[in-house]
Amino acid sequence: MKMNKKNIFTRLKERRGAVKTGSTSIKVRENRGYKVFLVVNTIIMILISVATLYPFLYLVSQSFSSSTALTAGYNGIIPKGFNVDTYKAVLTQGDFLGYYKNTIIYAVVGTLASLITSSLLAYPLSKRNLKVTRILTPFIIFTMYFGGGLIPNYVLVIRLGLKNTMGAFILPMMISTYYVLLMKSFFAGTPKDLEEAGELDGLSKFGVFWRIALPLSKPIMATMTLFYAVMYWNNWYQAFLYLRKEKWPVAYYLQTIIRGSTATGDQDAQKVATNVRSCSMVLTVLPIILVYPFIQKYYVQGMMLGGVKE
């Protein structure tokens, strides 16, 4: 029996490339087709990475380049005439920091509210033994394809007295049907034995959800945190509809800068305005880029497990 186990582990190691036996090592030759696959796959991944990084590098280059270089038509990915004067101007003019503060508040409060409401909706839907699940699920999916429309939503927000409030920015998009379905699929994979053990220990249904289901759902919760945070961070349309200038998020302020820079017919002025626009974009996306590495390890796992249909 021990020899069989040893042979199994030996074969597994040999498939990975090499296995050491005493002082010698046995190397397994990789066939030509596998080598070709590795080369082609590496080339494709490099091309995809370059295509993904190039726009951002170009944006950073534009933001740090001098207005003289931009007026001359410079379009490289290495800054020319390096300067930070535009960053100082963007940060000190137009209450950019105030809009930034609004965005942080909206993103934090909105993400927490969305995670709470989405998880409380997704967890019961993951229980197939609940009769109400079969009734509610079609209505929830229906909202993915059909909505009330702009005018009814606007009238609803006004009638609720939410205009120029945080609620007008957060409530209309607090629950995403697609994200709820992802969370539902993930919760459906929670071991039933653990939930039953919790109930035997005296936990209520909410206690099972809070003490067992949520701690086991870190991958999908981290993934949804990223999705909801990006959604609130980049949203400007709700601000355009319901918020006054003092409560704008930075995304809508950036939208006004873009519109203002393209309104003029002077090409040199547009190129200089590109410098300001690039600085604003870099400052806007920077927090999301800094947060992403901390939850990257959960991202793939959450998407894979949450997207599997049993």
TORBA-534014 format. One line per 4 residues: number of its first residue (from 1); their letters; for each residue z, y, x of N, C-alpha, C. Coordinates in steps of 0.1 Angstrom, whole numbers. Each point is the difference from the previous one (the first is absolute). Example, Ala and Ser with C-alpha at 12.3 -4.5 7.8 and 13.67 -1.06 7.14 Angstrom:
2
1 = AS = 78,-57,132,0,12,-9,0,12,9 ~ -7,11,-4,0,11,9,8,11,-8
This chain:
310
1 = MKMN = 0,-12,8,0,12,-8,0,13,9 ~ 8,-1,11,0,11,9,-13,3,6 ~ -7,-11,4,-13,1,6,-10,6,-9 ~ 1,-3,-13,-9,5,-10,2,15,-1
5 = KKNI = 12,5,-1,3,14,0,-5,7,12 ~ 2,-6,12,-4,6,12,-15,1,0 ~ -7,-10,-5,-15,1,0,-5,11,-9 ~ 7,1,-12,-3,11,-9,1,14,6
9 = FTRL = 11,2,7,2,13,6,-9,2,12 ~ -3,-11,7,-10,1,11,-14,4,-5 ~ -4,-6,-11,-13,4,-6,-1,14,-5 ~ 12,5,-6,0,14,-5,-1,9,12
13 = KERR = 6,-3,11,0,9,12,-14,-1,6 ~ -6,-11,0,-14,-2,6,-10,8,-8 ~ 2,1,-13,-9,8,-8,1,15,3 ~ 11,4,4,2,15,4,-5,3,14
17 = GAVK = -4,-10,7,-6,3,13,4,-9,12 ~ 13,-2,1,5,-7,12,14,-6,-3 ~ 3,-11,7,14,-6,-1,4,-4,14 ~ 13,3,3,5,-4,13,7,-13,-1
21 = TGST = -3,-10,9,7,-13,1,5,-1,14 ~ 13,2,1,6,-1,13,-4,12,9 ~ -6,-3,11,-5,11,9,-14,3,-2 ~ -7,-8,-8,-14,2,-2,-3,6,-14
25 = SIKV = -12,6,-2,-3,6,-12,-14,-5,-4 ~ -2,-3,-13,-12,-5,-5,-7,11,-8 ~ -11,5,4,-8,10,-7,-11,-6,-8 ~ 0,5,-13,-10,-5,-9,-12,10,0
29 = RENR = -12,-6,1,-12,9,1,-3,5,-14 ~ -4,12,-1,-4,6,-13,-15,-1,-1 ~ -4,-5,-12,-15,-2,-1,-7,14,-1 ~ -13,-1,2,-8,12,1,0,8,-13
33 = GYKV = 0,-6,-11,0,7,-13,13,8,-2 ~ 12,-5,5,12,7,-1,0,12,9 ~ -6,-1,12,0,11,9,-9,11,-5 ~ -11,-4,-6,-9,10,-6,7,7,-12
37 = FLVV = 7,-7,-8,8,6,-11,10,10,6 ~ 7,-3,10,10,9,6,-7,13,5 ~ -11,-2,7,-7,12,5,-5,9,-12 ~ -7,-6,-10,-5,7,-11,11,7,-8
41 = NTII = 11,-8,-2,11,6,-7,7,12,7 ~ 1,-1,13,5,10,8,-8,13,0 ~ -13,-2,1,-10,11,-1,1,7,-14 ~ 1,-8,-10,0,6,-14,13,8,-2
45 = MILI = 11,-6,5,13,7,-2,1,13,8 ~ -6,0,12,-1,12,8,-8,11,-7 ~ -11,-4,-5,-9,10,-7,7,5,-13 ~ 7,-9,-7,8,5,-12,11,10,5
49 = SVAT = 7,-3,11,11,8,4,-6,14,5 ~ -11,0,7,-6,12,4,-4,9,-12 ~ -7,-7,-10,-4,7,-12,12,6,-8 ~ 11,-7,1,12,5,-7,7,11,7
53 = LYPF = 0,-1,13,8,10,8,-8,13,3 ~ -14,-2,0,-8,12,4,3,12,-9 ~ 0,-1,-14,2,12,-8,13,7,3 ~ 11,-8,2,13,6,3,0,7,14
57 = LYLV = -6,-7,10,-1,6,13,-8,13,0 ~ -11,0,-8,-8,12,-2,8,11,-6 ~ 8,-3,-10,8,9,-7,10,7,9 ~ 7,-9,9,9,5,9,-6,9,11
61 = SQSF = -12,-4,4,-8,8,10,-3,14,-6 ~ -5,0,-12,-3,13,-7,12,9,-1 ~ 12,-6,-3,12,8,-2,5,6,13 ~ -2,-6,11,5,5,13,-11,8,8
65 = SSST = -12,0,-5,-11,7,7,1,15,-3 ~ -5,8,8,0,14,-2,-11,4,-10 ~ 2,11,-6,-10,5,-10,-13,4,7 ~ 1,4,12,-13,3,8,-8,-13,1
69 = ALTA = 6,-11,4,-7,-13,1,-6,-5,-13 ~ 8,2,-11,-5,-4,-13,-12,8,-4 ~ 1,13,2,-11,9,-3,-13,-3,8 ~ 2,-5,12,-11,-4,8,-6,-14,-4
73 = GYNG = 7,-6,-10,-6,-13,-5,6,-12,7 ~ 12,0,6,5,-12,7,5,-10,-11 ~ -4,-13,2,4,-10,-10,5,-13,7 ~ 7,2,12,4,-12,7,14,-5,-5
77 = IIPK = 5,-11,6,13,-5,-4,10,3,10 ~ -3,8,11,9,5,9,1,15,-2 ~ 12,6,-2,1,14,-3,-6,9,12 ~ -7,10,-4,-6,9,9,6,14,-2
81 = GFNV = 5,6,11,7,12,-1,14,-2,-7 ~ 7,-10,5,13,-4,-6,9,12,-3 ~ 5,0,-13,9,11,-4,8,-5,-12 ~ 12,6,-2,8,-3,-11,2,12,-9
85 = DTYK = -8,10,2,2,13,-7,-3,-3,-15 ~ -9,-8,-3,-3,-3,-14,11,-7,-7 ~ 7,-9,7,11,-7,-6,12,10,-3 ~ 2,10,9,10,10,-2,-3,8,-12
89 = AVLT = -13,4,-1,-5,8,-12,2,-7,-13 ~ -3,-13,0,1,-8,-12,14,-2,-4 ~ 9,-2,9,14,-2,-2,8,12,-4 ~ -5,12,4,7,12,-3,-6,8,-12
93 = QGDF = -12,-3,-4,-6,8,-11,-2,-9,-12 ~ 1,7,-12,-2,-6,-12,11,-10,-5 ~ 12,1,6,11,-8,-4,-3,-15,1 ~ -7,-4,11,-4,-14,1,12,-9,1
97 = LGYY = 11,5,6,12,-8,1,7,-2,-13 ~ -1,10,-9,5,-1,-13,-8,-11,-8 ~ -13,0,1,-8,-10,-7,3,-14,6 ~ 2,0,13,4,-13,6,13,-5,-5
101 = KNTI = 10,8,-2,13,-4,-5,-2,-5,-14 ~ -8,7,-9,-3,-5,-13,-6,-14,0 ~ -9,-2,9,-7,-13,1,10,-11,4 ~ 9,3,9,10,-10,4,9,-4,-12
105 = IYAV = 4,10,-7,9,-2,-12,-8,-9,-10 ~ -12,4,-3,-8,-7,-10,-2,-15,4 ~ -3,-2,13,-3,-13,5,12,-9,0 ~ 12,5,4,12,-8,0,5,-3,-14
109 = VGTL = 1,10,-8,5,-2,-14,-10,-9,-8 ~ -13,4,1,-10,-8,-7,-1,-14,5 ~ 1,-3,13,-1,-14,5,12,-8,-5 ~ 12,6,1,12,-7,-5,-1,-3,-15
113 = ASLI = -4,10,-8,-1,-2,-14,-11,-11,-4 ~ -11,0,8,-10,-9,-3,4,-14,4 ~ 7,-2,11,5,-13,4,9,-6,-10 ~ 9,9,-5,10,-5,-9,-6,-5,-13
117 = TSSL = -8,9,-6,-7,-3,-13,-10,-11,1 ~ -7,-1,11,-11,-10,2,7,-14,2 ~ 11,-1,8,6,-12,2,7,-5,-13 ~ 6,9,-7,7,-4,-13,-10,-5,-10
121 = LAYP = -12,5,1,-11,-5,-9,-6,-13,5 ~ -2,-1,13,-7,-11,5,8,-13,0 ~ 13,1,2,9,-12,1,0,-7,-13 ~ 3,6,-12,-1,-8,-12,-14,-5,-3
125 = LSKR = -10,7,3,-14,-5,-2,-3,-13,8 ~ 8,-2,11,-3,-12,9,7,-12,-6 ~ 8,1,-11,6,-11,-6,-8,-6,-11 ~ -6,-11,2,-9,-6,-10,7,-5,-12
129 = NLKV = 12,-3,1,7,-5,-12,4,10,-10 ~ -2,13,3,3,11,-9,-12,2,-9 ~ 2,-1,-13,-11,1,-10,-5,14,1 ~ 8,10,2,-4,14,0,-10,3,11
133 = TRIL = 0,-8,11,-9,1,11,-15,-1,-5 ~ -2,-10,-8,-14,-3,-5,-4,12,-9 ~ 9,7,-6,-4,11,-9,-2,12,8 ~ 8,3,10,-1,13,7,-11,0,10
137 = TPFI = -2,-11,7,-10,0,11,-14,5,-4 ~ -5,-4,-11,-14,5,-4,0,15,-2 ~ 11,6,-6,1,14,-2,1,7,13 ~ 7,-6,10,2,7,13,-14,0,7
141 = IFTM = -7,-12,0,-13,0,7,-10,9,-7 ~ 2,2,-13,-9,9,-8,0,14,6 ~ 12,4,5,1,14,5,-8,2,14 ~ -4,-11,6,-7,1,12,-15,5,-2
145 = YFGG = -5,-3,-12,-13,3,-3,-2,12,-10 ~ 10,3,-8,-1,10,-10,12,9,0 ~ -2,13,-1,11,10,0,-2,10,-11 ~ 10,8,-1,0,10,-11,-10,11,2
149 = GLIP = -3,3,13,-9,11,3,7,12,5 ~ -7,9,5,6,12,7,7,9,-11 ~ -7,3,-11,6,10,-9,12,-6,-7 ~ 1,-13,-5,12,-5,-6,12,0,10
153 = NYVL = -3,-4,13,10,0,10,6,14,2 ~ -9,10,1,4,14,2,8,5,-11 ~ -4,-3,-13,8,4,-12,13,-6,0 ~ 1,-13,4,13,-8,0,9,7,10
157 = VIRL = -4,3,12,8,6,10,5,13,-4 ~ -8,8,-6,4,14,-5,10,-2,-11 ~ -3,-9,-10,10,-2,-11,13,-4,5 ~ 1,-8,10,12,-5,5,8,11,9
161 = GLKN = -6,11,1,6,11,8,1,-2,15 ~ -10,-8,5,1,-4,14,-9,9,9 ~ -7,10,-5,-9,8,8,8,7,10 ~ -6,1,13,7,6,11,13,-6,4
165 = TMGA = 1,-13,-2,12,-8,4,-4,-12,8 ~ 10,-6,7,-3,-12,8,-4,-11,-9 ~ 5,-1,-12,-4,-10,-9,-15,0,-3 ~ -6,11,-1,-14,1,-3,-8,-6,11
169 = FILP = 5,1,12,-7,-6,12,2,-15,1 ~ 12,-5,-3,4,-14,2,-3,-9,-11 ~ 4,4,-12,-1,-9,-12,-14,-5,-3 ~ -10,8,0,-13,-5,-4,-5,-12,9
173 = MMIS = 5,-2,12,-5,-11,8,11,-8,6 ~ 12,0,-8,11,-7,6,-1,-15,0 ~ -8,-6,-9,-2,-14,0,-15,-3,1 ~ -4,-8,10,-14,-4,2,-1,-14,-5
177 = TYYV = -9,-3,-9,-1,-13,-5,-4,-10,11 ~ -9,3,8,-4,-9,11,11,-3,9 ~ 9,9,4,11,-3,8,10,-8,-7 ~ 2,2,-13,9,-8,-8,-5,-15,0
181 = LLMK = -13,-2,-1,-5,-14,0,2,-7,13 ~ -2,8,11,3,-5,13,15,-5,2 ~ 9,9,-5,14,-3,1,3,-12,-9 ~ -6,-1,-12,2,-11,-9,-4,-13,7
185 = SFFA = -11,-1,7,-4,-12,7,10,-4,11 ~ 5,10,6,10,-2,11,13,-6,-6 ~ 5,7,-10,12,-5,-7,-1,-14,-5 ~ -12,-4,-5,-3,-13,-5,3,-11,10
189 = GTPK = -1,4,13,2,-10,11,15,-1,4 ~ 9,7,-6,14,-1,3,5,-14,-3 ~ 7,-6,9,5,-14,-3,9,0,-13 ~ -3,-9,-9,7,-1,-12,14,-5,2
193 = DLEE = 1,-9,10,13,-6,3,10,10,4 ~ -4,11,8,10,10,3,4,8,-12 ~ -9,3,-9,3,8,-12,10,-9,-9 ~ -3,-12,-1,9,-9,-8,14,-1,6
197 = AGEL = 0,-1,14,13,0,7,8,13,-3 ~ -7,11,1,6,13,-3,6,0,-14 ~ -7,-5,-10,5,0,-14,12,-9,-1 ~ 0,-11,7,11,-9,0,12,6,6
201 = DGLS = -2,9,10,11,7,6,5,12,-8 ~ -6,2,-12,5,11,-9,-8,13,0 ~ -11,0,7,-9,12,0,-7,1,-13 ~ -1,13,-4,-9,3,-12,-14,0,4
205 = KFGV = -9,2,-9,-15,1,3,-2,11,9 ~ 6,12,-2,-2,11,8,7,-3,14 ~ 11,-7,0,6,-4,13,-9,-9,8 ~ -7,-9,-6,-9,-9,7,-12,9,6
209 = FWRI = -4,9,-8,-11,9,5,5,8,11 ~ 11,6,0,5,9,10,5,-7,12 ~ 7,-11,-1,6,-7,11,-9,-11,7 ~ -10,-5,-8,-8,-11,5,-14,4,1
213 = ALPL = -6,5,-11,-15,2,0,-4,12,10 ~ 8,11,-1,-4,12,8,2,-3,15 ~ 11,-6,4,1,-3,15,-10,-9,5 ~ -6,-8,-8,-11,-9,4,-13,6,-1
217 = SKPI = -1,13,-5,-13,6,-2,-2,12,9 ~ 6,-1,12,-2,11,10,-15,3,3 ~ -8,-11,2,-14,3,3,-8,8,-10 ~ 2,-5,-13,-8,7,-10,6,14,-3
221 = MATM = 13,2,1,6,13,-2,-4,10,11 ~ -1,-5,12,-4,8,11,-15,4,-2 ~ -8,-9,-4,-14,3,-3,-1,10,-11 ~ 7,-2,-11,-1,9,-11,6,14,4
225 = TLFY = 10,0,8,5,13,5,-11,8,7 ~ -8,-7,8,-11,7,7,-10,5,-10 ~ -4,-9,-9,-10,4,-10,4,12,-8 ~ 12,-1,-6,4,11,-9,3,13,8
229 = AVMY = 5,-1,13,2,12,8,-13,7,3 ~ -10,-8,4,-13,6,3,-6,6,-13 ~ 2,-6,-11,-6,5,-13,6,13,-3 ~ 13,2,1,7,12,-3,-3,11,11
233 = WNNW = -1,-5,12,-2,10,11,-14,6,-1 ~ -10,-8,-4,-14,5,0,-4,6,-13 ~ 9,-1,-10,-4,5,-14,0,15,-1 ~ -11,6,-4,0,15,-2,-4,3,-15
237 = YQAF = -6,-9,-7,-6,3,-13,11,3,-10 ~ 11,-7,0,11,3,-9,6,14,3 ~ 0,4,12,4,14,4,-10,10,-6 ~ -12,-3,1,-11,9,-5,2,2,-15
241 = LYLR = 4,-10,-7,2,1,-15,13,6,-4 ~ 11,-3,6,13,3,-5,9,9,8 ~ -3,2,13,10,7,8,-5,14,4 ~ 9,9,2,-3,13,5,1,0,15
245 = KEKW = -4,11,6,-2,0,15,12,-3,7 ~ 12,4,-4,12,-2,8,4,-15,0 ~ -5,-8,-9,3,-14,0,-11,-9,4 ~ -10,6,6,-12,-8,4,4,-11,11
249 = PVAY = -6,-11,0,2,-9,12,-10,4,10 ~ 1,-5,12,-8,4,11,-14,-5,-2 ~ -2,-10,-7,-14,-5,-2,-8,10,-9 ~ 6,6,-9,-7,10,-8,-3,13,8
253 = YLQT = 10,3,8,-2,12,9,-12,-3,9 ~ -1,-12,5,-11,-4,9,-13,1,-8 ~ 0,-4,-13,-11,1,-8,-5,14,-2 ~ 9,9,-1,-4,15,-2,-6,5,13
257 = IIRG = 5,-5,12,-5,4,13,-15,-5,1 ~ -2,-13,-4,-13,-5,1,-10,7,-9 ~ 4,3,-12,-9,8,-9,-2,14,5 ~ 10,6,6,-2,14,5,-9,0,12
261 = STAT = 0,-11,9,-8,0,12,-14,-3,-3 ~ -3,-7,-11,-14,-3,-4,-6,10,-9 ~ 8,10,-5,-5,10,-10,-9,10,7 ~ 4,3,13,-8,11,7,-13,-6,5
265 = GDQD = -10,9,1,-13,-4,4,-3,2,15 ~ 10,6,7,-1,2,15,2,-13,7 ~ -9,-5,7,1,-13,7,11,1,11 ~ 0,11,8,10,1,10,14,0,-6
269 = AQKV = 2,7,-11,13,0,-7,4,-14,-5 ~ -10,-7,-5,3,-14,-4,4,-9,11 ~ -6,2,12,4,-8,12,14,3,4 ~ 4,13,0,14,4,3,9,-5,-10
273 = ATNV = -4,0,-13,9,-5,-10,2,-15,1 ~ -10,-7,6,1,-14,2,12,-3,9 ~ 3,9,10,11,-2,9,13,1,-8 ~ 1,9,-10,12,2,-8,2,-13,-9
277 = RSCS = -11,-4,-6,0,-11,-9,4,-13,7 ~ -5,-2,13,3,-12,8,15,0,3 ~ 6,12,4,14,1,3,8,-4,-13 ~ -4,5,-11,8,-3,-12,-1,-15,-4
281 = MVLT = -12,-6,2,-1,-14,-3,8,-9,10 ~ 0,4,13,8,-8,9,15,1,-3 ~ 5,12,-4,14,1,-3,3,-7,-13 ~ -10,-1,-9,3,-7,-13,1,-15,2
285 = VLPI = -9,-6,8,0,-15,1,10,-5,11 ~ 5,9,8,9,-4,11,12,-8,-5 ~ 8,4,-10,12,-7,-4,-4,-15,-4 ~ -11,-1,-8,-3,-14,-4,-4,-9,12
289 = ILVY = -6,6,10,-4,-8,12,13,-4,7 ~ 10,9,1,12,-3,7,9,-10,-8 ~ -1,-1,-13,8,-9,-8,-6,-14,0 ~ -14,-1,1,-7,-13,-2,5,-10,10
293 = PFIQ = 2,3,14,3,-11,9,13,-7,-4 ~ 10,7,-6,13,-6,-4,-1,-11,-11 ~ -11,1,-8,-1,-9,-11,-13,-9,1 ~ -6,1,12,-13,-7,2,2,-15,-1
297 = KYYV = 12,-5,5,2,-14,1,2,-6,-14 ~ 4,8,-10,1,-5,-14,-13,2,-8 ~ -9,8,5,-12,4,-8,-9,-12,-3 ~ -4,-7,11,-9,-11,-2,6,-11,-8
301 = QGMM = 13,-3,3,7,-10,-8,1,3,-14 ~ 4,13,-3,1,4,-14,-13,-1,-8 ~ -11,4,7,-13,0,-7,-5,-14,-2 ~ 3,-9,10,-5,-14,-2,8,-7,-10
305 = LGGV = 13,1,0,8,-8,-9,-1,6,-14 ~ -1,14,-1,0,7,-13,-14,-2,-6 ~ -10,-3,7,-13,-1,-6,-5,-14,-3 ~ 9,-10,3,-4,-14,-3,3,-3,-15
309 = KE = -9,-5,-6,1,-4,-14,3,-15,-1 ~ 10,-4,-6,3,-14,-2,-8,-7,-11
